[in-house]
Amino acid sequence: MDKLQDTIDILKLYSQEHIIKLLEKLNEQEKEELLEQINNIDFQQMKELYDNTKKTIELKENKIEPLKYCDKNKLAKNEKEELDSLGENIIRNGQYAVVTMAGGQGTRLGHSGPKGTFKLDVYGKGKYLFEILCENLKEANKKYNTIIPWYIMTSKENNKETVEFLEKNNYFGYDKNNVIIFTQGELPLVDEEGKILIGKNMKIKEASDGNGGTYFSLRASGCLSDMKERGIKWIFIGGVDNALLKMADVTLLGLAIKQGVEIASKSIVKANPQEKVGVFGKMNGHPKVIEYTELPEKMAEEIDSNGELKYGEAHIMCNLYSIDAIEKISKETLMYHPAHKKNSYIDEEGKEIIPKEPNSYKFESFIFDAFEFFDDIAILRGKREDDFAPVKNKEGVDSPRTAKELYEKYWNRQL
């Protein structure tokens, strides 16, 4: 009873009385499960996140500068060989791991399962996104005579389905002992008055905390400790939805080692100054992915002495870190960005409310916000047609049709 009273006091303190009223209507099991959830919430953090949605963002005077990059396709033969050799040594010595962010659902693609279980219609019979990534890793294992540990980050929403899918497909022939699955963190959803939403199952509605939560989840799940035990020195993190993702790019790895930096990333050239993508730059002396909304139009159109865009290196979720960098970031608090969304909920009378307009906020952190904790980053410019075939929309740009075309053209060129 004392414990229950403590919980009620906390709910009152943070103006969450609607949950108290709902608790009175629940059976013992439902009440117990909801109380357990409540006791795991950082209410002060949720209050601060909600309060931030009401603040007007002040555009500070930021010093923005271009960031140096290395163009992979303009490297001299001996330069590339040197970088590749540095990268190869790390992989051959078992000091390299990859992380795939696979917490999303394929809803936008019209697919009812986890995004990694979406089948891309390539070469007639098709390949699953997980299968494509797995082939990429198996090829690297064969080339460098090793087995790269593969860490897959799911969400609470799709974890069970993902595990069942991979088991059913025998991990597409990958060594099961080197596939480690972990789940990313979640945060409660709040309405426009800061009230935490309750779902139909009488539990607090939560949503994944964004790809920036990967760092903390690696530590909290024990995966970071597992990497250390395996002697891992470098970690690649990428998404599940790029059909041309190179997870073991020895040139990128070699470049990071040669430049003596803790983080590195691959870029592609912006299609045009107005393309709505984040670009690499330096802001106030630190590397940053500058969102297209943050970059003044005049700067977006600036040309350098080579006739190229000064801010033309687009971020494609192709990131590399030393293990020390992951350790460092996992202990930092990244900024959360609110997203205004439509979410059904149960009111204090136990009735389900289905809104017609956005009525709530979810909070996400972004993986690239962590770059600002470092003084420098190595950027390797790749090619759109070699490195970037995202599967995000059902039709049009970045759709299964465009990804299929890019994927088949790339592999036809390799053959």
Backbone torsions as a table, in degrees:
resi	resn	phi	psi	omega
1	MET	NA	-39.3	178.8
2	ASP	-60.7	-42.2	-178.9
3	LYS	-63.0	-42.4	179.6
4	LEU	-62.6	-42.3	179.8
5	GLN	-64.0	-39.8	178.0
6	ASP	-60.0	-42.6	180.0
7	THR	-64.1	-43.9	179.4
8	ILE	-62.1	-39.8	178.3
9	ASP	-61.2	-41.0	179.3
10	ILE	-66.0	-43.9	179.6
11	LEU	-61.1	-39.5	177.9
12	LYS	-66.3	-44.1	-178.3
13	LEU	-57.4	-36.6	-177.1
14	TYR	-104.0	25.0	174.5
15	SER	54.6	44.5	179.2
16	GLN	-114.7	40.5	-176.2
17	GLU	-61.3	-25.9	-180.0
18	HIS	-59.5	-29.9	179.5
19	ILE	-73.1	-35.3	178.9
20	ILE	-61.4	-45.7	-180.0
21	LYS	-61.5	-39.1	-178.8
22	LEU	-69.1	-38.6	179.8
23	LEU	-54.8	-36.6	-178.1
24	GLU	-65.4	-22.8	-175.7
25	LYS	-93.7	-6.4	-173.4
26	LEU	-90.6	153.4	172.8
27	ASN	-75.6	172.5	-171.7
28	GLU	-59.7	-42.8	-178.0
29	GLN	-66.4	-44.9	179.1
30	GLU	-60.7	-42.5	-179.7
31	LYS	-61.5	-45.3	-178.3
32	GLU	-61.6	-44.2	-178.7
33	GLU	-66.3	-40.2	179.5
34	LEU	-68.2	-40.6	179.2
35	LEU	-62.5	-40.2	178.8
36	GLU	-60.6	-42.4	177.5
37	GLN	-62.2	-47.1	-178.4
38	ILE	-57.4	-41.4	-176.8
39	ASN	-71.2	-9.5	177.2
40	ASN	-100.0	2.7	-177.3
41	ILE	-93.5	137.1	172.8
42	ASP	-89.5	93.1	-174.4
43	PHE	-66.3	-32.0	178.5
44	GLN	-65.3	-41.9	177.6
45	GLN	-61.5	-44.4	-178.7
46	MET	-64.1	-37.1	178.0
47	LYS	-62.9	-44.5	-179.4
48	GLU	-64.9	-40.7	179.3
49	LEU	-63.9	-42.5	178.5
50	TYR	-65.2	-46.0	179.7
51	ASP	-56.0	-36.1	-179.3
52	ASN	-66.2	-24.5	179.5
53	THR	-69.8	-19.1	-178.3
54	LYS	-93.5	-8.1	-177.9
55	LYS	-88.0	143.3	174.1
56	THR	-79.9	129.5	-179.5
57	ILE	-72.5	122.2	178.4
58	GLU	-87.8	124.0	177.4
59	LEU	-81.7	102.1	-178.6
60	LYS	-73.3	162.7	175.7
61	GLU	-77.7	102.3	-178.4
62	ASN	-104.7	140.9	176.3
63	LYS	-89.8	110.4	-178.4
64	ILE	-105.9	130.9	179.0
65	GLU	-132.4	155.7	174.8
66	PRO	-68.9	160.7	179.5
67	LEU	-116.1	139.1	179.2
68	LYS	-68.9	150.0	177.1
69	TYR	-141.5	164.8	176.4
70	CYS	-117.4	124.2	-179.1
71	ASP	-85.7	112.2	-176.3
72	LYS	-56.1	-36.2	-174.4
73	ASN	-84.5	-2.6	177.1
74	LYS	-112.0	7.2	178.8
75	LEU	-71.6	138.6	174.0
76	ALA	-67.6	155.8	-175.8
77	LYS	-54.1	-45.1	-177.9
78	ASN	-69.5	-33.0	178.3
79	GLU	-66.4	-45.5	-179.2
80	LYS	-64.9	-41.0	179.5
81	GLU	-61.7	-38.3	179.3
82	GLU	-64.7	-46.7	-179.9
83	LEU	-65.0	-44.2	-178.9
84	ASP	-61.6	-37.8	-179.4
85	SER	-65.8	-41.1	177.7
86	LEU	-62.2	-43.3	180.0
87	GLY	-68.2	-43.6	-179.6
88	GLU	-58.2	-41.5	-178.3
89	ASN	-58.5	-41.0	179.4
90	ILE	-63.1	-46.3	-177.2
91	ILE	-68.8	-44.7	179.8
92	ARG	-60.3	-33.0	-177.9
93	ASN	-85.7	8.6	176.6
94	GLY	70.4	29.2	-177.1
95	GLN	-107.9	21.3	-173.8
96	TYR	-130.1	137.3	176.6
97	ALA	-135.5	158.5	176.5
98	VAL	-125.5	147.9	177.3
99	VAL	-122.2	129.0	175.8
100	THR	-109.4	123.5	177.1
101	MET	-85.6	110.4	-173.6
102	ALA	-133.0	40.0	-176.3
103	GLY	-85.6	-8.9	-173.5
104	GLY	-86.9	159.7	173.8
105	GLN	-97.5	159.5	-178.6
106	GLY	-90.3	26.0	-174.8
107	THR	-52.7	-47.1	-177.5
108	ARG	-64.7	-18.3	179.4
109	LEU	-93.3	-1.8	-175.9
110	GLY	76.8	23.0	-177.5
111	HIS	-110.2	132.9	-172.4
112	SER	-85.8	-8.0	-177.2
113	GLY	-107.8	-171.7	175.3
114	PRO	-57.8	148.3	-174.8
115	LYS	-58.7	-37.2	-179.1
116	GLY	-64.1	-16.5	-179.9
117	THR	-93.2	6.0	177.5
118	PHE	-74.1	135.7	-178.6
119	LYS	-98.8	119.7	178.7
120	LEU	-88.1	129.2	-173.1
121	ASP	-77.4	71.5	179.3
122	VAL	-105.7	142.2	177.1
123	TYR	50.6	39.7	173.9
124	GLY	82.0	-57.9	-173.9
125	LYS	-86.0	-20.4	176.4
126	GLY	84.7	157.4	177.6
127	LYS	-140.7	140.2	175.5
128	TYR	-73.2	152.6	179.5
129	LEU	-60.5	-39.8	176.2
130	PHE	-61.2	-39.1	-178.9
131	GLU	-64.2	-41.7	179.9
132	ILE	-61.9	-45.6	178.9
133	LEU	-64.5	-39.9	-179.3
134	CYS	-62.8	-41.5	177.4
135	GLU	-60.9	-39.7	179.1
136	ASN	-60.1	-43.4	-179.8
137	LEU	-70.6	-41.5	-179.2
138	LYS	-62.7	-35.8	177.4
139	GLU	-63.8	-42.6	178.4
140	ALA	-65.2	-41.4	179.0
141	ASN	-59.2	-42.7	-179.2
142	LYS	-66.7	-42.9	-177.1
143	LYS	-66.0	-39.4	-174.1
144	TYR	-108.0	10.7	174.3
145	ASN	52.8	56.4	-178.5
146	THR	-153.0	179.4	169.3
147	ILE	-129.0	111.9	-177.9
148	ILE	-78.2	123.9	175.9
149	PRO	-62.7	133.5	-175.9
150	TRP	-117.0	112.2	180.0
151	TYR	-100.3	125.4	-178.0
152	ILE	-115.0	120.3	179.6
153	MET	-95.6	117.3	177.3
154	THR	-104.2	-175.0	172.6
155	SER	-118.1	165.7	177.3
156	LYS	-58.6	-33.6	-178.0
157	GLU	-65.0	-39.0	-172.7
158	ASN	-118.0	6.9	-175.0
159	ASN	-60.3	-51.3	-176.5
160	LYS	-59.2	-45.8	-178.1
161	GLU	-65.7	-37.8	179.8
162	THR	-65.7	-47.0	-179.9
163	VAL	-60.9	-45.2	179.8
164	GLU	-62.0	-39.4	179.9
165	PHE	-64.7	-46.0	-178.7
166	LEU	-67.1	-39.6	177.3
167	GLU	-61.6	-47.0	-178.1
168	LYS	-59.8	-36.4	-179.0
169	ASN	-95.9	15.6	177.1
170	ASN	52.1	37.9	179.0
171	TYR	53.2	26.8	179.7
172	PHE	51.9	34.8	175.5
173	GLY	85.0	5.9	178.7
174	TYR	-82.5	147.7	179.5
175	ASP	-63.1	112.8	-174.7
176	LYS	-58.2	-31.4	-179.2
177	ASN	-67.8	-14.4	-179.7
178	ASN	-112.8	19.7	172.5
179	VAL	-115.8	116.3	-177.3
180	ILE	-118.1	121.0	-177.5
181	ILE	-105.9	132.2	177.9
182	PHE	-139.5	162.1	-176.9
183	THR	-109.6	149.2	179.1
184	GLN	-86.0	163.7	-177.8
185	GLY	-74.6	166.1	178.9
186	GLU	-133.8	157.8	174.7
187	LEU	-130.8	148.3	178.3
188	PRO	-63.9	154.1	172.4
189	LEU	-92.0	142.4	177.9
190	VAL	-124.5	151.6	177.9
191	ASP	-83.1	-174.6	-174.2
192	GLU	-71.7	-4.4	175.1
193	GLU	-109.9	6.5	178.3
194	GLY	87.2	8.7	179.0
195	LYS	-82.2	133.1	179.1
196	ILE	-71.2	132.8	-177.1
197	LEU	-81.1	141.9	174.9
198	ILE	-111.5	136.5	-178.0
199	GLY	-91.8	177.6	-178.7
200	LYS	-59.1	-28.8	-179.3
201	ASN	-81.9	7.6	179.7
202	MET	65.9	28.3	174.8
203	LYS	-119.3	160.4	178.5
204	ILE	-65.0	132.4	178.3
205	LYS	-76.8	127.9	-179.7
206	GLU	-127.9	160.1	175.7
207	ALA	-139.8	153.3	-179.2
208	SER	-56.4	145.9	-172.9
209	ASP	-86.8	22.1	175.8
210	GLY	88.4	163.8	-177.1
211	ASN	-67.4	-16.8	175.2
212	GLY	-68.3	-15.9	177.8
213	GLY	-76.2	-7.0	-178.6
214	THR	-56.3	-43.5	-175.5
215	TYR	-61.0	-50.8	-179.0
216	PHE	-65.0	-40.5	-178.7
217	SER	-63.6	-34.6	176.8
218	LEU	-61.5	-39.9	-179.6
219	ARG	-75.4	-48.3	-175.7
220	ALA	-63.0	-31.8	-177.5
221	SER	-80.9	-11.6	-176.5
222	GLY	91.2	-2.1	-178.5
223	CYS	-66.0	-35.6	179.7
224	LEU	-64.4	-41.6	176.7
225	SER	-63.7	-40.6	178.9
226	ASP	-61.7	-40.9	178.2
227	MET	-61.8	-42.0	-179.4
228	LYS	-63.6	-42.5	179.3
229	GLU	-62.1	-32.8	179.2
230	ARG	-80.2	-7.6	-179.8
231	GLY	80.8	24.5	-179.2
232	ILE	-70.1	136.3	178.6
233	LYS	-113.3	-28.8	-177.3
234	TRP	-133.5	142.1	-176.0
235	ILE	-131.2	128.9	176.2
236	PHE	-100.2	135.1	176.5
237	ILE	-123.8	124.4	179.1
238	GLY	-144.1	169.7	-179.8
239	GLY	-88.9	167.7	-178.2
240	VAL	-84.4	-12.3	-167.2
241	ASP	-104.4	18.5	175.6
242	ASN	-110.1	107.7	-175.0
243	ALA	-69.5	-11.4	178.3
244	LEU	-114.8	19.9	-178.2
245	LEU	-66.8	128.2	175.6
246	LYS	-100.5	104.9	-174.1
247	MET	-84.2	-13.4	179.5
248	ALA	-130.4	64.0	180.0
249	ASP	-86.4	102.9	-175.3
250	VAL	-66.5	-25.5	178.3
251	THR	-67.8	-43.4	177.9
252	LEU	-62.2	-44.9	179.9
253	LEU	-63.5	-45.4	178.8
254	GLY	-62.3	-37.4	179.9
255	LEU	-64.0	-43.0	178.9
256	ALA	-61.3	-43.7	-179.3
257	ILE	-65.5	-46.7	-178.2
258	LYS	-63.6	-39.3	-179.0
259	GLN	-80.6	-7.0	176.6
260	GLY	66.7	35.8	-179.5
261	VAL	-109.2	164.8	-178.4
262	GLU	-97.1	-15.4	180.0
263	ILE	-135.2	150.1	179.4
264	ALA	-149.6	160.8	-179.1
265	SER	-154.4	154.3	175.7
266	LYS	-101.2	143.1	179.5
267	SER	-125.7	166.1	166.8
268	ILE	-130.6	159.6	-178.5
269	VAL	-74.8	136.0	175.2
270	LYS	-55.8	140.2	180.0
271	ALA	-64.7	-35.1	177.8
272	ASN	-163.1	165.1	-176.7
273	PRO	-57.3	-27.0	-175.6
274	GLN	-91.3	-3.6	-178.3
275	GLU	-57.5	132.3	-173.9
276	LYS	-84.6	74.9	178.5
277	VAL	-135.1	156.1	173.8
278	GLY	-77.6	141.8	-179.8
279	VAL	-121.8	152.9	177.8
280	PHE	-75.9	141.8	174.6
281	GLY	-165.0	-174.4	172.0
282	LYS	-116.0	132.0	176.3
283	MET	-121.8	121.9	-177.9
284	ASN	52.0	38.9	173.1
285	GLY	86.3	1.2	-179.9
286	HIS	-123.4	147.3	178.8
287	PRO	-63.1	145.2	-177.4
288	LYS	-157.8	148.1	167.7
289	VAL	-92.2	115.1	-175.9
290	ILE	-92.9	118.0	-179.8
291	GLU	-64.9	150.7	-178.3
292	TYR	-60.6	-24.0	178.4
293	THR	-76.4	-19.7	-178.3
294	GLU	-91.2	-17.2	-174.5
295	LEU	-94.6	115.5	179.3
296	PRO	-55.7	143.5	-175.8
297	GLU	-53.5	-41.1	-178.8
298	LYS	-60.8	-42.6	179.7
299	MET	-68.4	-37.3	-179.4
300	ALA	-61.0	-26.7	-177.5
301	GLU	-97.7	-3.4	-178.0
302	GLU	-63.2	141.3	-178.5
303	ILE	-114.6	143.6	177.3
304	ASP	-91.9	-175.1	-176.0
305	SER	-65.8	-17.5	178.4
306	ASN	-92.4	4.6	-179.7
307	GLY	79.3	15.0	179.7
308	GLU	-106.7	160.1	177.7
309	LEU	-62.1	131.4	178.5
310	LYS	-64.0	-35.3	179.6
311	TYR	-118.2	69.8	-173.0
312	GLY	-118.9	4.6	-177.3
313	GLU	-91.7	103.2	-176.5
314	ALA	-83.3	139.1	177.9
315	HIS	-79.5	128.8	-176.4
316	ILE	-121.6	25.6	177.6
317	MET	57.5	53.3	-176.4
318	CYS	-136.2	77.1	-165.0
319	ASN	-116.4	144.8	-175.8
320	LEU	-128.5	140.4	-176.3
321	TYR	-140.4	147.9	166.6
322	SER	-75.0	158.4	-179.1
323	ILE	-64.6	-31.2	177.6
324	ASP	-64.9	-36.1	178.9
325	ALA	-65.0	-43.5	178.7
326	ILE	-61.8	-44.3	179.3
327	GLU	-57.5	-47.0	-178.7
328	LYS	-61.8	-50.1	-176.7
329	ILE	-65.2	-35.9	-175.5
330	SER	-63.5	-16.8	179.7
331	LYS	-100.0	-2.8	-179.9
332	GLU	-94.7	160.6	175.0
333	THR	-104.4	117.0	177.8
334	LEU	-83.1	156.2	177.9
335	MET	-69.4	141.3	175.6
336	TYR	-100.6	140.2	179.4
337	HIS	-110.5	127.1	179.7
338	PRO	-79.7	144.6	174.0
339	ALA	-125.5	126.6	-177.6
340	HIS	-84.1	115.3	-172.6
341	LYS	-130.8	166.9	177.0
342	LYS	-97.9	122.8	179.7
343	ASN	-141.8	130.8	174.8
344	SER	-74.0	159.7	-179.1
345	TYR	-159.6	169.2	177.4
346	ILE	-103.5	127.8	179.3
347	ASP	-81.8	179.0	-173.5
348	GLU	-66.5	-14.0	176.8
349	GLU	-91.0	-2.3	179.4
350	GLY	88.5	11.4	-178.6
351	LYS	-95.3	139.4	179.8
352	GLU	-81.1	131.0	177.8
353	ILE	-111.0	124.5	178.7
354	ILE	-112.3	107.2	-175.1
355	PRO	-76.4	155.7	176.8
356	LYS	-98.5	-19.5	-178.6
357	GLU	-123.3	162.2	173.8
358	PRO	-54.2	132.2	-173.9
359	ASN	-133.6	2.6	-171.7
360	SER	-152.1	171.2	-180.0
361	TYR	-122.6	137.2	166.3
362	LYS	-112.2	155.2	-174.9
363	PHE	-122.1	127.8	-177.1
364	GLU	-130.7	145.1	169.8
365	SER	-106.7	153.2	-176.7
366	PHE	-107.8	137.8	-174.6
367	ILE	-58.3	-35.3	-174.8
368	PHE	-79.9	-10.5	176.0
369	ASP	-64.1	-20.2	-179.9
370	ALA	-72.9	-18.8	-178.7
371	PHE	-59.8	-27.4	-176.6
372	GLU	-68.3	-12.4	178.2
373	PHE	-78.2	-3.6	-175.7
374	PHE	-120.1	159.4	-179.3
375	ASP	-83.8	-26.3	-176.7
376	ASP	-151.8	162.7	179.0
377	ILE	-145.3	143.1	175.3
378	ALA	-91.5	129.1	179.7
379	ILE	-115.8	124.9	176.0
380	LEU	-109.8	117.7	178.6
381	ARG	-81.0	123.6	175.3
382	GLY	-104.0	-156.5	178.4
383	LYS	-124.1	140.0	179.2
384	ARG	-54.7	-45.2	-175.4
385	GLU	-72.9	-12.3	179.0
386	ASP	-104.4	-25.2	-166.5
387	ASP	-124.3	-8.2	-169.8
388	PHE	-141.7	101.3	176.0
389	ALA	-132.9	72.5	-175.9
390	PRO	-72.9	147.9	178.0
391	VAL	-117.8	92.5	-173.6
392	LYS	-122.0	-39.9	-175.1
393	ASN	-111.8	152.7	-178.7
394	LYS	-64.3	-38.8	-179.5
395	GLU	-139.5	165.8	175.4
396	GLY	79.7	-140.0	-178.0
397	VAL	-66.2	143.1	176.4
398	ASP	52.5	44.4	-178.3
399	SER	-110.8	172.3	176.4
400	PRO	-54.8	-35.3	-179.5
401	ARG	-64.6	-46.4	-178.8
402	THR	-69.8	-36.5	179.8
403	ALA	-66.8	-40.8	178.1
404	LYS	-59.3	-46.0	-179.0
405	GLU	-61.8	-47.1	-179.9
406	LEU	-64.5	-43.0	-178.3
407	TYR	-62.4	-49.0	-177.4
408	GLU	-67.6	-39.7	178.2
409	LYS	-62.9	-42.2	-179.3
410	TYR	-61.2	-49.7	-175.8
411	TRP	-72.5	-28.1	173.8
412	ASN	-66.0	-36.4	177.0
413	ARG	-66.8	-40.1	-179.0
414	GLN	-64.4	-37.7	-178.6
415	LEU	-74.4	NA	NA
